[in-house]
Amino acid sequence: MSFRLSSVWLATMLVAAGILFVPAIAGADASAASAAASKVGTKTLRSGDQGSAVSALQQLLAQAGFKTTVDGRFGDSTAQVVRRFQRAANLHQTGVADRQTIVALRRATDGSTAANASGGFDVRAAGISSRHLGDRIPLRRGMSGHDVKILQDYLERSGFDTSVDGQFGAGTVKSVKQFETDQQLTADGVVDANDIDLLRSLVDGDAGTAPATPTQPAPLAPGDQATIGPDGLAVAPANAPVQVQQIIAAGNAIANKPYVYGGGHGRWDDRGYDCSGSVSYALHGAGLLDQALPSGNFTTWGDPGPGQWVTIYANGGHMYMIVAGLRFDTSGRAEDGSRWHTSTRSSSGYTVRHPPGL
């Protein structure tokens, strides 16, 4: 038996025994990623560029888990998604797909770099040990290391009970799936670049991002800021418009109800509510909605940009809103048991809208 055959046989036995983990990409996905990687090249791409290389870049971003329109035009939305990948991969967040970004994206999606000792593909270069969350993409069951430990810490800090031991086992898979369900993502238990970016947004906020247009509402005047009582319910400012007070009252009615995927979409009075069901219920309480909408529909609802009293942040996977300075969001419920939060979170990757007049 040749040494090569012996090595293959040994690796096969180790995999079968669960000792060695070999990450794999589904055949169709691997082929698509490989084709896109060959087309994108390494030339810097930026806003205003068009053509097949931009299409290939957009395809790779979609392979990395980001909701991306593949139209061959590098506009503001593509720049925003590039910025989100850079954030996930610990790169400088410029929104410009330079050579370093493209190489990292190719390695994160097509598996062109050899797997390191504990699994996964290093988005930097072969032989560099992974230390930070985002150095290896994707992370999945069977892997171990400091980046897995950071992932577990982020999950724990985001409200998903997780053992922080650096081992991506069944417990971590369960927590990842809970996080993905909470964010209305495909609950596959595999941590792709989109998952990492969303986790960073929950824990780190907006540090390092540079959105092209204003996304935050203007500072409120004294006395216009809502507060949160010891029961976790919001207290509306006395001088807020009636509709704002009604939104807060409706939000209070479901603030402590459990998160239920799809909750609030079949009927207004439900046992629990998901992110868009929660926001829809609160807006319905002020007479602003006749029926609940999924989060993606809110990207075109109302008027563009932040509002004075109410600002809605939505994308195809999640949404939340700011009402009189408070965040109304299903993410973070595990920390305080309420949908109302005084803390902020990243608006990266979200379309910003507001109810007309508010």
C-alpha positions as CSV (number, residue, x, y, z in Angstrom):
1,M,0.0,0.0,0.0
2,S,1.5,3.3,-1.0
3,F,2.0,6.2,1.5
4,R,-0.6,8.3,-0.3
5,L,-3.2,5.5,-0.1
6,S,-2.3,4.9,3.5
7,S,-2.8,8.6,4.3
8,V,-6.2,8.7,2.5
9,W,-7.2,5.5,4.3
10,L,-6.1,6.9,7.7
11,A,-7.9,10.2,7.1
12,T,-11.1,8.3,6.1
13,M,-10.9,6.2,9.3
14,L,-10.4,9.4,11.4
15,V,-13.3,11.1,9.9
16,A,-15.5,8.1,10.4
17,A,-14.5,7.9,14.0
18,G,-15.3,11.6,14.5
19,I,-11.7,12.5,15.3
20,L,-10.9,14.5,12.2
21,F,-13.2,17.2,10.8
22,V,-13.0,18.0,7.1
23,P,-15.2,20.9,6.1
24,A,-17.0,20.6,2.8
25,I,-19.0,22.8,0.5
26,A,-22.0,21.4,-1.4
27,G,-21.1,20.5,-5.0
28,A,-23.4,23.0,-6.7
29,D,-22.4,25.8,-4.3
30,A,-18.7,25.0,-4.7
31,S,-19.0,25.1,-8.5
32,A,-20.8,28.4,-8.4
33,A,-18.4,29.9,-6.0
34,S,-15.4,28.6,-8.0
35,A,-16.8,30.1,-11.3
36,A,-17.5,33.4,-9.6
37,A,-14.1,33.5,-8.1
38,S,-12.4,33.0,-11.4
39,K,-14.4,35.9,-12.9
40,V,-14.0,38.5,-10.2
41,G,-10.2,38.5,-10.4
42,T,-8.3,40.7,-7.9
43,K,-8.7,44.1,-9.4
44,T,-10.2,46.7,-7.0
45,L,-14.0,47.2,-7.5
46,R,-15.8,50.3,-6.2
47,S,-19.0,52.3,-6.5
48,G,-19.8,53.2,-10.1
49,D,-18.1,50.0,-11.6
50,Q,-20.2,47.8,-13.8
51,G,-19.7,44.5,-15.6
52,S,-19.1,40.8,-15.2
53,A,-16.5,41.2,-12.4
54,V,-19.0,43.1,-10.3
55,S,-21.6,40.4,-10.9
56,A,-19.1,37.8,-9.8
57,L,-18.3,39.8,-6.7
58,Q,-22.1,40.0,-5.9
59,Q,-22.4,36.3,-6.4
60,L,-19.5,35.6,-3.9
61,L,-21.2,38.0,-1.4
62,A,-24.4,36.0,-1.8
63,Q,-22.4,32.7,-1.3
64,A,-21.0,34.3,2.0
65,G,-24.6,34.6,3.2
66,F,-25.5,38.1,2.4
67,K,-28.8,39.1,0.7
68,T,-27.4,40.6,-2.5
69,T,-28.8,41.7,-5.9
70,V,-26.7,40.3,-8.7
71,D,-27.1,43.0,-11.4
72,G,-23.5,43.8,-12.4
73,R,-23.8,47.4,-11.0
74,F,-21.7,48.4,-8.0
75,G,-24.0,50.9,-6.3
76,D,-24.6,51.9,-2.7
77,S,-26.3,48.6,-1.7
78,T,-23.3,46.6,-3.0
79,A,-20.9,48.9,-1.1
80,Q,-22.9,48.4,2.0
81,V,-22.7,44.6,1.7
82,V,-19.0,44.7,1.0
83,R,-18.6,46.8,4.2
84,R,-20.6,44.1,6.1
85,F,-18.3,41.4,4.8
86,Q,-15.2,43.4,5.7
87,R,-16.7,43.9,9.2
88,A,-17.2,40.1,9.5
89,A,-13.7,39.3,8.3
90,N,-11.9,41.9,10.5
91,L,-10.9,44.0,7.5
92,H,-10.9,47.8,7.2
93,Q,-14.5,48.8,6.4
94,T,-14.3,50.9,3.3
95,G,-17.1,49.5,1.1
96,V,-14.4,49.2,-1.6
97,A,-13.6,45.7,-2.8
98,D,-9.8,45.9,-2.9
99,R,-7.5,43.0,-3.5
100,Q,-7.4,42.0,0.2
101,T,-11.2,42.0,0.5
102,I,-11.6,39.9,-2.7
103,V,-9.0,37.4,-1.8
104,A,-10.6,37.0,1.7
105,L,-14.0,36.7,0.1
106,R,-12.8,34.0,-2.4
107,R,-11.2,32.0,0.4
108,A,-14.3,32.3,2.6
109,T,-16.6,30.9,-0.2
110,D,-14.7,28.5,-2.5
111,G,-12.4,26.7,-0.1
112,S,-9.3,27.5,-2.2
113,T,-7.1,27.6,0.9
114,A,-6.1,24.4,2.6
115,A,-7.9,23.6,5.8
116,N,-6.0,24.3,8.9
117,A,-5.6,21.8,11.7
118,S,-8.9,22.4,13.4
119,G,-11.1,22.8,10.3
120,G,-12.4,25.8,8.4
121,F,-10.7,28.0,5.8
122,D,-8.5,30.8,6.8
123,V,-9.5,34.0,4.9
124,R,-6.0,35.4,5.4
125,A,-3.3,33.0,4.2
126,A,-2.4,29.4,4.7
127,G,-0.4,28.7,7.8
128,I,-1.6,31.7,9.9
129,S,-3.3,30.5,13.1
130,S,-6.8,31.7,13.6
131,R,-7.2,34.0,16.6
132,H,-10.2,36.3,16.0
133,L,-13.8,35.8,15.0
134,G,-13.8,36.2,11.3
135,D,-10.4,34.8,10.6
136,R,-12.0,31.5,9.5
137,I,-15.3,31.5,7.5
138,P,-17.4,29.5,7.9
139,L,-17.4,28.1,11.4
140,R,-19.2,24.9,11.9
141,R,-19.6,21.8,14.1
142,G,-16.3,20.0,14.9
143,M,-14.1,23.0,14.8
144,S,-12.2,24.4,17.8
145,G,-10.1,27.4,18.6
146,H,-10.1,30.9,20.0
147,D,-12.4,32.2,17.2
148,V,-14.9,29.6,18.2
149,K,-14.6,30.8,21.8
150,I,-15.3,34.4,20.7
151,L,-18.3,33.2,18.7
152,Q,-19.6,31.5,21.8
153,D,-19.0,34.6,23.9
154,Y,-20.9,36.7,21.4
155,L,-23.8,34.3,21.4
156,E,-23.9,34.4,25.2
157,R,-23.7,38.2,25.3
158,S,-26.5,38.3,22.7
159,G,-28.8,36.3,25.0
160,F,-28.3,32.8,23.6
161,D,-27.2,30.4,26.4
162,T,-23.9,28.9,25.3
163,S,-20.9,27.2,26.9
164,V,-17.8,29.3,26.2
165,D,-15.2,26.5,25.8
166,G,-13.8,26.9,22.3
167,Q,-15.4,23.7,21.1
168,F,-18.0,23.9,18.3
169,G,-20.2,21.0,19.6
170,A,-23.9,20.2,19.7
171,G,-24.6,22.9,22.3
172,T,-23.1,25.6,20.1
173,V,-24.9,24.3,17.1
174,K,-28.2,24.6,19.0
175,S,-27.3,28.2,20.1
176,V,-26.3,29.2,16.5
177,K,-29.6,27.8,15.2
178,Q,-31.5,29.8,17.9
179,F,-29.7,32.9,16.8
180,E,-30.3,32.3,13.1
181,T,-34.0,31.7,13.8
182,D,-34.2,34.9,15.9
183,Q,-32.7,36.8,12.9
184,Q,-35.0,35.0,10.5
185,L,-32.1,33.3,8.7
186,T,-31.8,29.8,7.5
187,A,-31.2,27.8,10.7
188,D,-28.4,25.5,9.5
189,G,-26.1,25.9,12.5
190,V,-23.2,27.0,10.2
191,V,-21.7,30.4,10.9
192,D,-21.2,32.3,7.6
193,A,-20.0,35.9,7.1
194,N,-23.5,37.2,7.4
195,D,-24.0,35.5,10.8
196,I,-20.7,37.0,12.0
197,D,-21.7,40.5,10.9
198,L,-25.1,40.3,12.6
199,L,-23.5,39.0,15.8
200,R,-21.0,41.8,15.8
201,S,-23.9,44.3,15.3
202,L,-25.6,42.9,18.3
203,V,-22.5,43.1,20.6
204,D,-20.3,45.8,19.2
205,G,-22.8,48.3,17.6
206,D,-21.7,50.5,14.8
207,A,-18.0,50.9,15.6
208,G,-16.0,51.2,12.4
209,T,-18.9,51.5,10.0
210,A,-19.4,54.5,7.7
211,P,-22.9,54.5,6.2
212,A,-23.2,56.7,3.1
213,T,-26.4,58.4,4.3
214,P,-27.8,59.3,7.8
215,T,-29.4,56.4,9.5
216,Q,-30.0,57.7,13.0
217,P,-32.8,60.0,14.1
218,A,-31.9,63.5,15.2
219,P,-31.3,64.0,19.0
220,L,-34.5,64.4,20.9
221,A,-35.3,67.6,22.7
222,P,-35.3,67.6,26.5
223,G,-38.5,65.8,27.7
224,D,-39.0,63.9,24.5
225,Q,-37.1,60.8,25.5
226,A,-39.1,57.8,26.5
227,T,-37.9,55.8,29.6
228,I,-38.2,52.2,30.7
229,G,-39.8,51.3,34.0
230,P,-38.7,48.6,36.4
231,D,-41.3,46.3,34.8
232,G,-39.5,46.5,31.4
233,L,-42.3,48.6,29.9
234,A,-41.8,51.9,28.1
235,V,-43.0,55.2,29.6
236,A,-44.0,57.6,26.8
237,P,-43.0,61.3,27.1
238,A,-46.0,63.5,27.9
239,N,-45.5,65.8,24.9
240,A,-45.1,63.0,22.4
241,P,-47.7,62.9,19.5
242,V,-50.8,60.7,20.2
243,Q,-49.7,58.1,17.6
244,V,-46.3,57.8,19.3
245,Q,-48.0,57.2,22.7
246,Q,-50.3,54.6,21.0
247,I,-47.3,52.8,19.5
248,I,-45.6,52.7,22.9
249,A,-48.9,51.4,24.6
250,A,-49.3,48.7,22.0
251,G,-45.6,47.7,22.3
252,N,-46.0,47.5,26.0
253,A,-48.9,45.0,25.5
254,I,-46.6,42.5,23.9
255,A,-43.2,43.6,25.3
256,N,-42.8,40.6,27.5
257,K,-44.4,38.0,25.2
258,P,-42.1,35.2,23.9
259,Y,-40.5,35.2,20.5
260,V,-42.4,33.0,18.1
261,Y,-41.3,32.7,14.5
262,G,-44.2,33.8,12.3
263,G,-46.1,35.1,15.4
264,G,-48.4,38.0,14.9
265,H,-48.8,37.4,11.2
266,G,-51.9,35.1,11.3
267,R,-53.7,37.1,13.9
268,W,-53.1,40.2,15.9
269,D,-53.6,38.6,19.3
270,D,-51.1,35.8,19.3
271,R,-49.1,33.8,21.9
272,G,-45.9,35.3,20.7
273,Y,-44.4,37.5,18.0
274,D,-41.4,37.6,15.8
275,C,-39.5,40.7,14.9
276,S,-41.8,42.0,12.1
277,G,-44.9,40.7,13.9
278,S,-43.9,42.8,16.9
279,V,-43.3,46.0,15.0
280,S,-46.5,45.5,13.0
281,Y,-48.5,45.0,16.2
282,A,-47.1,48.3,17.6
283,L,-47.8,50.2,14.5
284,H,-51.3,48.7,14.2
285,G,-52.0,50.0,17.7
286,A,-51.6,53.5,16.3
287,G,-53.8,52.8,13.3
288,L,-50.8,52.8,10.9
289,L,-51.1,49.3,9.6
290,D,-54.2,47.2,8.7
291,Q,-52.2,43.9,8.4
292,A,-48.9,42.6,9.6
293,L,-46.0,42.8,7.1
294,P,-42.8,40.7,6.8
295,S,-39.6,42.5,7.5
296,G,-38.7,42.7,3.8
297,N,-41.8,44.7,3.0
298,F,-40.9,47.4,5.5
299,T,-37.9,48.3,3.3
300,T,-40.3,50.2,1.1
301,W,-43.0,51.1,3.6
302,G,-43.5,54.7,4.8
303,D,-41.0,57.4,4.0
304,P,-37.2,57.0,3.5
305,G,-34.7,58.0,6.1
306,P,-34.9,58.4,9.9
307,G,-38.0,60.0,11.5
308,Q,-38.2,62.5,14.3
309,W,-40.1,60.2,16.7
310,V,-40.2,56.7,15.0
311,T,-37.4,55.2,12.8
312,I,-37.8,51.7,11.3
313,Y,-34.8,49.5,10.4
314,A,-35.5,46.6,8.1
315,N,-34.0,44.1,5.8
316,G,-35.0,40.7,4.4
317,G,-34.1,38.9,7.6
318,H,-34.7,41.1,10.6
319,M,-36.2,44.5,11.7
320,Y,-36.6,46.7,14.7
321,M,-37.5,50.3,15.4
322,I,-36.6,53.3,17.5
323,V,-39.5,55.0,19.3
324,A,-38.9,58.2,21.2
325,G,-35.3,57.2,21.7
326,L,-35.9,53.6,22.8
327,R,-35.2,50.5,20.7
328,F,-38.1,48.1,20.2
329,D,-36.5,44.9,19.1
330,T,-36.9,41.1,19.7
331,S,-33.1,40.7,19.7
332,G,-31.9,41.2,23.2
333,R,-35.0,39.9,24.9
334,A,-33.0,37.2,26.7
335,E,-31.0,39.9,28.5
336,D,-33.9,41.8,30.2
337,G,-37.0,39.9,29.2
338,S,-38.5,42.9,27.3
339,R,-38.6,44.1,23.7
340,W,-37.7,47.7,24.9
341,H,-34.0,48.5,25.2
342,T,-32.1,51.7,26.0
343,S,-29.0,50.2,24.2
344,T,-28.3,50.8,20.5
345,R,-27.3,48.4,17.8
346,S,-25.8,48.5,14.4
347,S,-27.9,49.8,11.5
348,S,-25.4,48.3,9.0
349,G,-27.3,46.3,6.4
350,Y,-30.7,47.8,7.2
351,T,-33.0,50.1,5.1
352,V,-34.1,53.1,7.1
353,R,-37.7,54.2,6.9
354,H,-40.2,56.1,9.1
355,P,-44.0,56.5,9.3
356,P,-45.1,59.7,7.4
357,G,-45.3,62.7,9.8
358,L,-43.4,60.9,12.6
